[in-house]
Amino acid sequence: MTAELQRLRAGALAGARTLRIAASLADFPPEIFDLADTLEVLDLSGNRLSALPADLHRLHRLKVFFASDNDFTELPAALGACPRLEMVGFKANRIAHVPAAALPPRLRWLILTDNAIAELPEALGDRPRLQKLMLAGNRLRALPDRLRQCERLELLRIAANRLDALPQWLAAMPRLAWLAQGGNAFNETVEARARDSEQAQAIDWHALRCGERLGEGASGHIHAAVLHGSSGPHDVAVKLFKGAVTSDGWPMTEMAASLAAGRHARTISVLGRLAGHPDGQQGLVMERVGPDWRPLAGPPSFETCTRDVYAPGLRLPAATALRIAADVASALAHLHGRGIVHGDLYAHNVLWRPHAPPGEASALLGDFGAAAFAPAGALGDALRRMDVRAYGILLGELAERCEQGAGGRFIDQATALAQACMQARITDRPDGQALAARTQAWAEPALATG
């Protein structure tokens, strides 16, 4: 029994707003109802639960409920009766059925990643507050047609399913900015071709000397390494994929997109795919960035849902904001020119350095976990304009954090372009090449002088 469960059963958690218990529970602890007048966030992930009490709605203040890594085979209908429930997360269960009754009326954020769902109810489209829908790693062959009614939907993860095609109505979703769609039946051929291409240089494991772990993402571990080649030793980073499905999809989709992206001065470039690992592990060898690079922001929180969290009080000199805007636009235009959509263009996926030397990159666009190949035709163009909307949101955030005074002109320019990028009708937004040209023209004085 965990300390938190002991305290709950002893009545020592009166007034709690948040409760997290991972204790191999097979049954819902009834003592949780003693917190009904205050409890807002309940996390029962990492247990052995397969059902919830029918009167769960007694937790009348509950806003967030997580039950990932449990034994549910059906999304419990009891959730749908919770009057204030907005965020529901049942990742990595064995859910095959999602009844309409399980969808709370105020649903804003639904996570059903890594389950066995083949079909979703049309009633999902009757949840007008829905902003974030995460469905990667299921068995979906289609999406509910009424989902097109969810005009507030901003983030959609449908990668690693069994879709034969994307629905055409995606091109009319006015706020959709972050879409992961790789690893489906319609793009498996092009992904396999990218991974196996002769241009995807293989780098032998035995030519590398791996060192400390630099970090860990959803799809893999990143290690510092030294590559011994014909031109001598070279500092690199090695990303070793875990192999399991992530919230963005399959790691192999990320590998395909990363290799197809090629090298660019404003991305974290991939040097080649890993070959000859003694355990058969898949991986990428990448340029290693220096310790002076750091993420521009942190990922969204429960409260912000789809918006990044910046350091309190962050203020950017106009020259720095200009250079970040230009660098990210340049990277995005490059990806689009290679037939790739990023799918997750966020400040938390941008590395920046405050004191970049003149003429060198001030920002790098990274994390290709949601990146994928754009389909041909109008739908592919719509997916690129979704990236443009995400860029517009980032640009607006830069403008909000730009120092006043000398930054006034940039703030005005950036605000106007951000509004153009976020127009409801996708075809009215500028394309990636136009963004790169326009922001480069703004930034040229800053790029020249630092």
TAJOKA-V251922 format. One record per pair of residues at least 24 apart in sequence whose C-alpha atoms are under 10 Angstrom apart, sorted by sequence separation. I is the first residue (numbers start at 0). GAP is how many residues later the second one is. D is the distance in whole Angstrom. If there is no record, write none. Layout:
I_GAP_D + I_GAP_D
This chain:
0_24_9 + 4_24_9 + 7_24_7 + 10_24_9 + 13_24_8 + 14_24_7 + 15_24_8 + 16_24_6 + 17_24_6 + 18_24_6 + 19_24_6 + 20_24_7 + 21_24_5 + 22_24_6 + 23_24_5 + 24_24_6 + 25_24_7 + 26_24_8 + 27_24_6 + 28_24_10 + 31_24_10 + 32_24_10 + 33_24_10 + 34_24_8 + 35_24_6 + 36_24_7 + 37_24_8 + 38_24_8 + 39_24_6 + 40_24_6 + 41_24_6 + 42_24_6 + 43_24_7 + 44_24_6 + 45_24_6 + 46_24_8 + 47_24_8 + 49_24_8 + 50_24_9 + 51_24_7 + 52_24_10 + 53_24_5 + 54_24_9 + 55_24_9 + 56_24_6 + 57_24_8 + 58_24_9 + 59_24_7 + 60_24_8 + 61_24_8 + 62_24_6 + 63_24_6 + 64_24_6 + 65_24_6 + 66_24_7 + 67_24_6 + 68_24_5 + 69_24_8 + 70_24_8 + 71_24_9 + 72_24_7 + 73_24_6 + 74_24_7 + 76_24_5 + 77_24_6 + 78_24_7 + 79_24_4 + 80_24_8 + 81_24_9 + 82_24_10 + 84_24_10 + 85_24_8 + 86_24_8 + 87_24_8 + 88_24_9 + 89_24_9 + 90_24_7 + 91_24_9 + 95_24_10 + 96_24_9 + 98_24_9 + 99_24_7 + 102_24_8 + 104_24_9 + 105_24_8 + 106_24_9 + 107_24_6 + 108_24_6 + 109_24_6 + 110_24_7 + 111_24_8 + 112_24_6 + 113_24_6 + 114_24_8 + 115_24_8 + 116_24_10 + 117_24_8 + 118_24_8 + 119_24_6 + 120_24_10 + 121_24_6 + 122_24_8 + 123_24_10 + 124_24_6 + 125_24_7 + 126_24_10 + 127_24_7 + 128_24_8 + 129_24_8 + 130_24_6 + 131_24_6 + 132_24_6 + 133_24_7 + 134_24_7 + 135_24_5 + 136_24_6 + 137_24_8 + 138_24_8 + 139_24_10 + 140_24_9 + 141_24_8 + 142_24_8 + 144_24_8 + 147_24_8 + 148_24_9 + 149_24_9 + 150_24_7 + 151_24_8 + 152_24_9 + 153_24_6 + 154_24_6 + 155_24_7 + 156_24_7 + 157_24_8 + 158_24_5 + 159_24_5 + 160_24_8 + 161_24_8 + 162_24_9 + 202_24_9 + 208_24_10 + 212_24_9 + 213_24_9 + 214_24_9 + 215_24_10 + 216_24_9 + 217_24_9 + 218_24_7 + 219_24_9 + 262_24_10 + 341_24_9 + 342_24_10 + 343_24_8 + 391_24_10 + 393_24_8 + 394_24_9 + 8_25_10 + 13_25_9 + 15_25_9 + 16_25_8 + 17_25_8 + 18_25_8 + 19_25_8 + 20_25_8 + 21_25_6 + 22_25_9 + 23_25_8 + 24_25_10 + 25_25_9 + 26_25_8 + 27_25_7 + 32_25_7 + 33_25_9 + 34_25_10 + 35_25_7 + 36_25_9 + 38_25_9 + 39_25_8 + 40_25_8 + 41_25_9 + 42_25_8 + 43_25_9 + 44_25_7 + 45_25_10 + 49_25_9 + 50_25_7 + 51_25_9 + 52_25_7 + 53_25_9 + 55_25_8 + 56_25_4 + 57_25_9 + 58_25_9 + 59_25_9 + 61_25_9 + 62_25_9 + 63_25_8 + 64_25_9 + 65_25_8 + 66_25_9 + 67_25_6 + 68_25_9 + 69_25_10 + 71_25_10 + 72_25_9 + 73_25_8 + 74_25_9 + 75_25_8 + 76_25_4 + 77_25_9 + 78_25_6 + 79_25_7 + 89_25_9 + 98_25_10 + 104_25_10 + 106_25_9 + 107_25_8 + 108_25_8 + 109_25_8 + 110_25_9 + 111_25_9 + 112_25_7 + 113_25_9 + 117_25_10 + 118_25_8 + 120_25_9 + 121_25_7 + 123_25_9 + 124_25_6 + 126_25_10 + 127_25_9 + 129_25_10 + 130_25_8 + 131_25_8 + 132_25_9 + 133_25_9 + 134_25_9 + 135_25_7 + 136_25_9 + 140_25_10 + 141_25_8 + 147_25_7 + 149_25_9 + 150_25_8 + 152_25_10 + 153_25_8 + 154_25_9 + 155_25_8 + 156_25_9 + 157_25_9 + 158_25_6 + 159_25_9 + 207_25_9 + 212_25_9 + 213_25_10 + 215_25_10 + 216_25_10 + 218_25_7 + 258_25_9 + 326_25_10 + 341_25_9 + 342_25_8 + 343_25_8 + 344_25_9 + 391_25_7 + 392_25_6 + 412_25_10 + 413_25_9 + 4_26_9 + 7_26_9 + 20_26_8 + 21_26_9 + 26_26_9 + 32_26_6 + 34_26_10 + 35_26_8 + 43_26_9 + 49_26_9 + 50_26_10 + 51_26_7 + 52_26_10 + 54_26_8 + 55_26_7 + 56_26_7 + 58_26_9 + 66_26_8 + 74_26_9 + 75_26_6 + 76_26_8 + 77_26_9 + 78_26_10 + 79_26_9 + 97_26_10 + 99_26_10 + 111_26_8 + 120_26_10 + 123_26_9 + 124_26_10 + 134_26_8 + 146_26_10 + 147_26_10 + 149_26_10 + 157_26_9 + 202_26_10 + 206_26_10 + 207_26_10 + 208_26_10 + 209_26_9 + 210_26_9 + 212_26_10 + 217_26_9 + 218_26_8 + 219_26_10 + 257_26_9 + 323_26_9 + 341_26_6 + 342_26_8 + 343_26_6 + 344_26_9 + 390_26_10 + 391_26_4 + 392_26_9 + 394_26_9 + 412_26_9 + 4_27_10 + 7_27_9 + 31_27_8 + 32_27_10 + 50_27_9 + 51_27_9 + 53_27_9 + 54_27_9 + 56_27_9 + 74_27_6 + 75_27_9 + 76_27_9 + 79_27_9 + 207_27_10 + 208_27_10 + 209_27_8 + 210_27_10 + 217_27_9 + 218_27_6 + 254_27_9 + 323_27_9 + 340_27_9 + 341_27_8 + 342_27_5 + 343_27_7 + 390_27_8 + 391_27_7 + 27_28_10 + 56_28_9 + 73_28_9 + 74_28_9 + 159_28_10 + 207_28_9 + 209_28_8 + 217_28_6 + 218_28_9 + 254_28_8 + 257_28_10 + 295_28_10 + 323_28_7 + 341_28_6 + 342_28_5 + 389_28_9 + 391_28_8 + 392_28_8 + 413_28_10 + 207_29_10 + 208_29_10 + 216_29_10 + 217_29_7 + 218_29_9 + 254_29_7 + 322_29_10 + 323_29_9 + 340_29_9 + 341_29_4 + 342_29_7 + 388_29_8 + 391_29_5 + 392_29_7 + 409_29_10 + 412_29_9 + 207_30_9 + 217_30_8 + 218_30_9 + 251_30_8 + 253_30_10 + 323_30_10 + 340_30_6 + 341_30_7 + 387_30_9 + 388_30_9 + 390_30_7 + 391_30_6 + 217_31_10 + 218_31_8 + 219_31_8 + 250_31_9 + 251_31_9 + 339_31_7 + 340_31_6 + 341_31_9 + 388_31_9 + 389_31_8 + 390_31_9 + 391_31_10 + 218_32_6 + 237_32_10 + 250_32_9 + 319_32_9 + 330_32_9 + 339_32_6 + 340_32_6 + 341_32_10 + 387_32_9 + 388_32_5 + 389_32_8 + 409_32_8 + 204_33_10 + 217_33_9 + 218_33_9 + 236_33_9 + 237_33_10 + 319_33_9 + 320_33_10 + 322_33_10 + 326_33_10 + 327_33_10 + 330_33_8 + 331_33_8 + 338_33_9 + 339_33_5 + 340_33_6 + 387_33_6 + 388_33_5 + 408_33_10 + 409_33_9 + 235_34_10 + 236_34_10 + 237_34_10 + 238_34_10 + 239_34_9 + 319_34_7 + 326_34_7 + 327_34_9 + 329_34_10 + 330_34_7 + 338_34_6 + 339_34_6 + 340_34_10 + 386_34_9 + 387_34_8 + 388_34_8 + 218_35_9 + 235_35_9 + 237_35_9 + 238_35_9 + 319_35_8 + 325_35_10 + 326_35_7 + 327_35_7 + 329_35_10 + 330_35_9 + 337_35_9 + 338_35_6 + 339_35_9 + 385_35_9 + 388_35_9 + 237_36_8 + 319_36_9 + 322_36_10 + 325_36_9 + 326_36_6 + 327_36_7 + 328_36_9 + 334_36_9 + 337_36_10 + 338_36_8 + 384_36_8 + 385_36_9 + 74_37_9 + 239_37_10 + 309_37_9 + 316_37_9 + 322_37_10 + 323_37_8 + 324_37_9 + 325_37_9 + 326_37_7 + 327_37_6 + 335_37_9 + 338_37_9 + 384_37_9 + 388_37_9 + 391_37_10 + 242_38_8 + 307_38_7 + 308_38_9 + 309_38_9 + 315_38_9 + 322_38_8 + 323_38_6 + 324_38_8 + 326_38_8 + 327_38_10 + 334_38_10 + 335_38_8 + 387_38_9 + 241_39_8 + 242_39_8 + 306_39_8 + 307_39_7 + 308_39_8 + 322_39_6 + 323_39_5 + 340_39_9 + 240_40_7 + 241_40_8 + 242_40_10 + 305_40_10 + 306_40_9 + 307_40_7 + 321_40_10 + 322_40_7 + 323_40_8 + 339_40_9 + 340_40_10 + 342_40_8 + 384_40_10 + 385_40_8 + 388_40_8 + 73_41_10 + 239_41_7 + 240_41_6 + 241_41_9 + 306_41_10 + 320_41_9 + 323_41_10 + 338_41_9 + 341_41_9 + 342_41_9 + 344_41_10 + 345_41_10 + 384_41_6 + 387_41_7 + 388_41_9 + 390_41_9 + 72_42_9 + 73_42_10 + 95_42_9 + 239_42_6 + 240_42_6 + 319_42_7 + 320_42_10 + 338_42_10 + 340_42_7 + 341_42_8 + 343_42_10 + 344_42_7 + 383_42_9 + 384_42_8 + 387_42_7 + 388_42_10 + 49_43_9 + 62_43_9 + 63_43_10 + 67_43_9 + 71_43_10 + 72_43_9 + 73_43_9 + 85_43_9 + 86_43_10 + 90_43_9 + 94_43_9 + 95_43_9 + 117_43_9 + 140_43_9 + 238_43_9 + 239_43_4 + 240_43_8 + 319_43_9 + 339_43_9 + 340_43_6 + 342_43_8 + 343_43_8 + 344_43_9 + 346_43_10 + 381_43_10 + 382_43_9 + 384_43_9 + 385_43_9 + 387_43_7 + 391_43_10 + 16_44_9 + 17_44_9 + 25_44_9 + 39_44_9 + 40_44_9 + 44_44_9 + 48_44_10 + 49_44_10 + 62_44_9 + 67_44_9 + 72_44_10 + 85_44_9 + 90_44_9 + 93_44_10 + 107_44_9 + 108_44_9 + 112_44_9 + 116_44_9 + 117_44_9 + 130_44_9 + 131_44_9 + 135_44_8 + 139_44_9 + 140_44_9 + 238_44_5 + 239_44_7 + 335_44_10 + 339_44_8 + 340_44_9 + 341_44_9 + 342_44_6 + 344_44_9 + 345_44_7 + 346_44_9 + 381_44_6 + 384_44_7 + 386_44_9 + 387_44_7 + 390_44_9 + 16_45_9 + 21_45_10 + 24_45_9 + 25_45_9 + 39_45_9 + 44_45_8 + 47_45_10 + 49_45_10 + 63_45_9 + 65_45_9 + 67_45_9 + 68_45_10 + 86_45_9 + 88_45_9 + 90_45_10 + 91_45_9 + 107_45_9 + 111_45_10 + 112_45_9 + 115_45_10 + 130_45_9 + 133_45_10 + 134_45_10 + 135_45_8 + 138_45_10 + 237_45_7 + 238_45_5 + 239_45_9 + 335_45_9 + 338_45_9 + 340_45_9 + 341_45_7 + 344_45_6 + 345_45_8 + 380_45_9 + 381_45_7 + 384_45_8 + 385_45_10 + 386_45_8 + 17_46_9 + 18_46_10 + 19_46_9 + 23_46_9 + 40_46_9 + 42_46_9 + 43_46_10 + 44_46_9 + 45_46_10 + 67_46_10 + 90_46_10 + 91_46_10 + 108_46_9 + 109_46_10 + 110_46_9 + 112_46_10 + 113_46_9 + 131_46_9 + 132_46_10 + 133_46_9 + 135_46_9 + 136_46_9 + 237_46_6 + 238_46_6 + 299_46_10 + 340_46_7 + 343_46_8 + 344_46_7 + 346_46_9 + 380_46_8 + 384_46_6 + 21_47_10 + 44_47_10 + 45_47_10 + 112_47_10 + 113_47_10 + 135_47_9 + 136_47_10 + 236_47_8 + 237_47_5 + 238_47_8 + 298_47_8 + 335_47_10 + 340_47_10 + 342_47_9 + 343_47_10 + 344_47_10 + 345_47_8 + 346_47_6 + 381_47_10 + 383_47_8 + 384_47_8 + 387_47_8 + 44_48_10 + 236_48_6 + 237_48_6 + 297_48_9 + 298_48_8 + 299_48_9 + 335_48_7 + 341_48_10 + 344_48_9 + 345_48_7 + 346_48_10 + 383_48_8 + 235_49_7 + 236_49_5 + 237_49_9 + 296_49_8 + 297_49_7 + 298_49_6 + 334_49_10 + 335_49_10 + 344_49_8 + 377_49_9 + 381_49_10 + 235_50_6 + 236_50_6 + 237_50_9 + 295_50_9 + 296_50_5 + 297_50_5 + 298_50_9 + 346_50_9 + 380_50_9 + 234_51_9 + 235_51_5 + 236_51_5 + 295_51_5 + 296_51_5 + 297_51_9 + 332_51_10 + 335_51_9 + 346_51_9 + 234_52_7 + 235_52_5 + 236_52_8 + 294_52_7 + 295_52_6 + 296_52_8 + 331_52_9 + 233_53_9 + 234_53_6 + 235_53_8 + 294_53_6 + 295_53_8 + 296_53_8 + 233_54_9 + 234_54_9 + 293_54_9 + 294_54_7 + 295_54_6 + 296_54_9 + 234_55_10 + 293_55_10 + 294_55_6 + 295_55_6 + 296_55_10 + 331_55_8 + 332_55_10 + 199_56_9 + 293_56_8 + 294_56_4 + 295_56_6 + 331_56_8 + 194_57_8 + 292_57_10 + 293_57_5 + 294_57_6 + 295_57_9 + 194_58_9 + 199_58_10 + 200_58_9 + 226_58_9 + 265_58_10 + 292_58_6 + 293_58_6 + 294_58_9 + 193_59_10 + 194_59_10 + 196_59_10 + 199_59_6 + 291_59_10 + 292_59_5 + 293_59_7 + 328_59_9 + 331_59_9 + 191_60_9 + 194_60_7 + 195_60_9 + 198_60_8 + 199_60_8 + 224_60_9 + 265_60_9 + 266_60_9 + 291_60_8 + 292_60_5 + 293_60_9 + 190_61_8 + 191_61_9 + 193_61_9 + 194_61_5 + 198_61_9 + 221_61_9 + 224_61_10 + 265_61_6 + 266_61_8 + 291_61_6 + 292_61_8 + 190_62_6 + 193_62_5 + 194_62_8 + 196_62_9 + 199_62_9 + 219_62_10 + 220_62_9 + 221_62_9 + 222_62_10 + 223_62_10 + 224_62_10 + 225_62_10 + 264_62_9 + 265_62_7 + 288_62_9 + 290_62_9 + 291_62_8 + 292_62_10 + 328_62_8 + 190_63_9 + 191_63_10 + 192_63_8 + 193_63_7 + 194_63_9 + 195_63_10 + 196_63_9 + 198_63_9 + 219_63_9 + 221_63_10 + 223_63_10 + 224_63_9 + 265_63_9 + 266_63_9 + 267_63_10 + 289_63_10 + 291_63_9 + 292_63_10 + 327_63_8 + 190_64_9 + 191_64_7 + 193_64_9 + 194_64_7 + 221_64_10 + 223_64_8 + 265_64_7 + 266_64_6 + 291_64_9 + 182_65_10 + 183_65_9 + 187_65_9 + 190_65_5 + 193_65_7 + 194_65_8 + 222_65_10 + 223_65_10 + 264_65_9 + 265_65_5 + 266_65_9 + 181_66_9 + 182_66_7 + 183_66_10 + 186_66_10 + 189_66_9 + 190_66_7 + 193_66_6 + 207_66_10 + 263_66_9 + 264_66_8 + 265_66_9 + 324_66_9 + 327_66_10 + 328_66_10 + 179_67_9 + 180_67_8 + 181_67_7 + 182_67_6 + 189_67_10 + 192_67_10 + 193_67_10 + 263_67_7 + 266_67_9 + 295_67_9 + 324_67_10 + 327_67_10 + 179_68_6 + 180_68_8 + 181_68_8 + 182_68_9 + 190_68_10 + 202_68_8 + 203_68_10 + 204_68_10 + 206_68_10 + 265_68_9 + 266_68_9 + 294_68_9 + 295_68_10 + 178_69_9 + 179_69_7 + 182_69_8 + 183_69_10 + 190_69_9 + 200_69_10 + 201_69_9 + 202_69_6 + 203_69_9 + 204_69_6 + 205_69_9 + 206_69_10 + 264_69_10 + 292_69_9 + 293_69_9 + 294_69_9 + 324_69_8 + 325_69_10 + 181_70_9 + 182_70_6 + 199_70_9 + 200_70_7 + 201_70_6 + 202_70_6 + 203_70_6 + 204_70_6 + 205_70_7 + 260_70_10 + 263_70_8 + 292_70_8 + 293_70_10 + 294_70_10 + 324_70_7 + 181_71_6 + 182_71_9 + 199_71_8 + 200_71_5 + 201_71_5 + 202_71_5 + 203_71_5 + 204_71_5 + 205_71_8 + 262_71_9 + 263_71_9 + 292_71_9 + 294_71_10 + 323_71_9 + 180_72_10 + 181_72_8 + 199_72_6 + 200_72_6 + 201_72_6 + 202_72_6 + 203_72_6 + 204_72_5 + 205_72_9 + 261_72_9 + 198_73_9 + 199_73_7 + 200_73_9 + 201_73_6 + 202_73_8 + 203_73_8 + 204_73_8 + 260_73_8 + 261_73_9 + 321_73_10 + 324_73_8 + 181_74_10 + 199_74_10 + 200_74_9 + 201_74_9 + 260_74_6 + 320_74_9 + 323_74_9 + 324_74_10 + 181_75_9 + 259_75_9 + 260_75_9 + 288_75_9 + 260_76_9 + 261_76_8 + 320_76_10 + 321_76_9 + 195_77_10 + 207_77_9 + 257_77_10 + 260_77_6 + 320_77_6 + 321_77_9 + 194_78_8 + 204_78_10 + 256_78_9 + 259_78_7 + 260_78_8 + 319_78_10 + 320_78_8 + 259_79_9 + 260_79_7 + 202_80_10 + 204_80_10 + 259_80_8 + 260_80_10 + 317_80_9 + 320_80_8 + 321_80_9 + 202_81_9 + 203_81_10 + 256_81_10 + 317_81_9 + 320_81_7 + 201_82_9 + 202_82_7 + 256_82_9 + 257_82_9 + 267_82_10 + 315_82_8 + 319_82_9 + 320_82_9 + 201_83_9 + 256_83_7 + 266_83_9 + 267_83_9 + 314_83_9 + 315_83_9 + 317_83_9 + 318_83_9 + 200_84_10 + 256_84_9 + 265_84_10 + 266_84_9 + 314_84_10 + 315_84_9 + 316_84_9 + 317_84_6 + 318_84_10 + 159_85_8 + 256_85_9 + 265_85_10 + 314_85_9 + 315_85_6 + 316_85_6 + 317_85_6 + 321_85_9 + 358_85_9 + 361_85_9 + 158_86_9 + 159_86_9 + 306_86_9 + 307_86_9 + 313_86_10 + 314_86_5 + 315_86_5 + 316_86_5 + 317_86_8 + 320_86_9 + 360_86_9 + 158_87_9 + 159_87_10 + 306_87_9 + 309_87_9 + 313_87_6 + 314_87_6 + 315_87_6 + 316_87_9 + 317_87_9 + 318_87_9 + 358_87_9 + 359_87_8 + 158_88_8 + 159_88_8 + 160_88_8 + 312_88_8 + 313_88_9 + 314_88_6 + 315_88_9 + 316_88_10 + 317_88_7 + 318_88_8 + 321_88_7 + 357_88_8 + 358_88_5 + 359_88_10 + 361_88_10 + 157_89_9 + 158_89_6 + 159_89_5 + 160_89_10 + 307_89_9 + 313_89_9 + 314_89_9 + 316_89_8 + 317_89_5 + 320_89_8 + 321_89_10 + 324_89_9 + 357_89_6 + 358_89_6 + 156_90_7 + 157_90_8 + 158_90_5 + 159_90_6 + 306_90_10 + 316_90_7 + 317_90_8 + 320_90_9 + 356_90_9 + 357_90_6 + 358_90_8 + 359_90_9 + 156_91_6 + 157_91_8 + 158_91_7 + 159_91_10 + 309_91_9 + 315_91_9 + 317_91_9 + 318_91_9 + 355_91_10 + 356_91_10 + 357_91_6 + 358_91_8 + 155_92_10 + 156_92_8 + 317_92_7 + 321_92_9 + 356_92_9 + 357_92_4 + 159_93_9 + 317_93_8 + 320_93_10 + 356_93_6 + 158_94_9 + 265_94_9 + 266_94_9 + 355_94_7 + 247_95_9 + 264_95_9 + 265_95_6 + 267_95_10 + 268_95_9 + 335_95_9 + 336_95_9 + 354_95_8 + 247_96_9 + 264_96_7 + 265_96_8 + 266_96_8 + 267_96_6 + 268_96_10 + 335_96_7 + 336_96_8 + 265_97_7 + 266_97_5 + 267_97_7 + 268_97_9 + 334_97_9 + 335_97_8 + 264_98_10 + 265_98_5 + 266_98_5 + 267_98_6 + 332_98_8 + 333_98_8 + 264_99_8 + 265_99_6 + 266_99_6 + 267_99_8 + 331_99_10 + 332_99_5 + 333_99_8 + 263_100_10 + 264_100_10 + 265_100_9 + 266_100_9 + 267_100_10 + 331_100_6 + 332_100_5 + 263_101_10 + 330_101_9 + 331_101_8 + 332_101_8 + 295_102_10 + 329_102_8 + 332_102_8 + 333_102_9 + 328_103_7 + 329_103_8 + 331_103_9 + 332_103_6 + 328_104_8 + 329_104_10 + 331_104_8 + 332_104_9 + 328_105_9 + 329_105_8 + 330_105_8 + 328_106_6 + 329_106_5 + 136_107_9 + 137_107_10 + 260_107_10 + 327_107_10 + 328_107_5 + 329_107_8 + 136_108_6 + 257_108_10 + 327_108_8 + 328_108_8 + 135_109_8 + 136_109_7 + 257_109_9 + 325_109_8 + 326_109_8 + 328_109_9 + 329_109_9 + 135_110_7 + 136_110_8 + 257_110_6 + 260_110_10 + 324_110_9 + 325_110_6 + 328_110_7 + 329_110_8 + 135_111_6 + 136_111_9 + 137_111_10 + 256_111_7 + 257_111_9 + 324_111_9 + 325_111_8 + 327_111_9 + 328_111_8 + 134_112_8 + 135_112_6 + 136_112_6 + 255_112_10 + 256_112_9 + 259_112_10 + 260_112_10 + 325_112_8 + 326_112_9 + 133_113_7 + 134_113_9 + 135_113_5 + 136_113_8 + 253_113_9 + 254_113_8 + 256_113_9 + 257_113_8 + 259_113_9 + 325_113_5 + 326_113_8 + 133_114_8 + 134_114_9 + 135_114_9 + 253_114_6 + 254_114_8 + 256_114_6 + 257_114_9 + 324_114_7 + 325_114_5 + 252_115_9 + 253_115_5 + 255_115_9 + 256_115_6 + 323_115_10 + 324_115_8 + 325_115_9 + 252_116_8 + 253_116_7 + 254_116_9 + 255_116_8 + 256_116_7 + 322_116_8 + 325_116_8 + 326_116_9 + 250_117_10 + 251_117_9 + 252_117_8 + 253_117_6 + 254_117_10 + 255_117_9 + 321_117_7 + 322_117_8 + 324_117_9 + 325_117_7 + 250_118_7 + 252_118_8 + 253_118_7 + 321_118_8 + 324_118_8 + 325_118_9 + 249_119_8 + 250_119_9 + 252_119_7 + 321_119_10 + 322_119_9 + 323_119_9 + 247_120_9 + 248_120_7 + 249_120_9 + 252_120_9 + 321_120_7 + 322_120_6 + 247_121_6 + 248_121_7 + 321_121_5 + 322_121_9 + 325_121_9 + 246_122_9 + 247_122_5 + 248_122_10 + 320_122_9 + 321_122_9 + 322_122_10 + 245_123_9 + 246_123_9 + 247_123_9 + 318_123_10 + 319_123_9 + 321_123_10 + 322_123_7 + 245_124_10 + 318_124_7 + 321_124_7 + 322_124_7 + 317_125_10 + 318_125_10 + 320_125_10 + 321_125_9 + 318_126_8 + 319_126_8 + 318_127_5 + 319_127_9 + 322_127_9 + 177_128_9 + 317_128_9 + 318_128_8 + 176_129_10 + 113_130_9 + 318_130_9 + 319_130_8 + 113_131_7 + 318_131_7 + 112_132_8 + 113_132_8 + 112_133_8 + 113_133_8 + 112_134_6 + 111_135_9 + 112_135_9 + 113_135_9 + 110_136_9 + 112_136_9 + 218_148_10 + 217_149_10 + 154_150_10 + 216_150_9 + 218_150_7 + 153_151_10 + 154_151_7 + 217_151_8 + 153_152_7 + 216_152_9 + 91_153_10 + 152_153_10 + 91_154_10 + 90_155_10 + 90_156_9 + 181_159_10 + 180_160_10 + 179_161_9 + 181_161_10 + 178_162_9 + 179_162_8 + 180_162_8 + 177_163_10 + 178_163_8 + 179_163_5 + 177_164_8 + 178_164_5 + 179_164_8 + 177_165_5 + 178_165_7 + 176_166_8 + 177_166_5 + 178_166_10 + 176_167_8 + 177_167_7 + 176_168_8 + 177_168_9 + 176_169_10 + 131_173_7 + 130_174_8 + 131_174_7 + 130_175_8 + 193_179_10 + 190_181_8 + 189_182_10 + 190_182_8 + 189_183_8 + 186_185_9 + 187_185_10 + 156_186_9 + 186_186_7 + 155_187_9 + 181_187_10 + 186_187_9 + 154_188_9 + 181_188_7 + 186_188_8 + 154_189_9 + 179_189_8 + 180_189_7 + 181_189_7 + 182_189_8 + 185_189_9 + 179_190_5 + 180_190_8 + 181_190_5 + 182_190_10 + 178_191_7 + 179_191_7 + 180_191_7 + 181_191_7 + 177_192_9 + 178_192_9 + 179_192_7 + 180_192_9 + 181_192_9 + 108_193_9 + 178_193_9 + 180_193_9 + 108_196_8 + 107_197_8 + 108_197_9 + 180_202_10 + 179_203_10 + 178_204_8 + 177_205_9 + 176_206_9 + 170_207_8 + 171_207_10 + 175_207_9 + 176_207_10 + 178_207_8 + 170_208_6 + 176_208_8 + 177_208_7 + 178_208_8 + 165_209_9 + 169_209_8 + 170_209_9 + 172_209_10 + 175_209_10 + 176_209_5 + 177_209_7 + 164_210_9 + 167_210_9 + 168_210_9 + 170_210_9 + 171_210_8 + 175_210_6 + 176_210_6 + 177_210_10 + 158_211_8 + 167_211_7 + 170_211_5 + 174_211_8 + 175_211_9 + 176_211_8 + 177_211_9 + 157_212_10 + 158_212_10 + 166_212_9 + 169_212_8 + 170_212_7 + 173_212_9 + 176_212_6 + 177_212_7 + 156_213_8 + 158_213_9 + 165_213_8 + 169_213_8 + 172_213_9 + 175_213_8 + 176_213_5 + 165_214_10 + 167_214_10 + 170_214_9 + 174_214_8 + 175_214_9 + 176_214_9 + 86_215_8 + 170_215_9 + 173_215_9 + 174_215_9 + 176_215_10 + 85_216_10 + 169_216_10 + 176_216_9 + 86_218_9 + 153_232_9 + 153_235_10 + 153_236_9 + 63_238_8 + 62_239_10 + 176_245_9 + 175_246_10 + 174_247_8 + 173_248_8 + 174_248_9 + 175_248_9 + 173_249_8 + 174_249_7 + 173_250_4 + 174_250_9 + 175_250_10 + 172_251_8 + 173_251_6 + 174_251_9 + 171_252_8 + 172_252_8 + 173_252_7 + 171_253_7 + 172_253_8 + 170_254_9 + 171_254_7 + 170_255_7 + 171_255_9 + 170_256_9 + 40_261_10 + 150_273_10
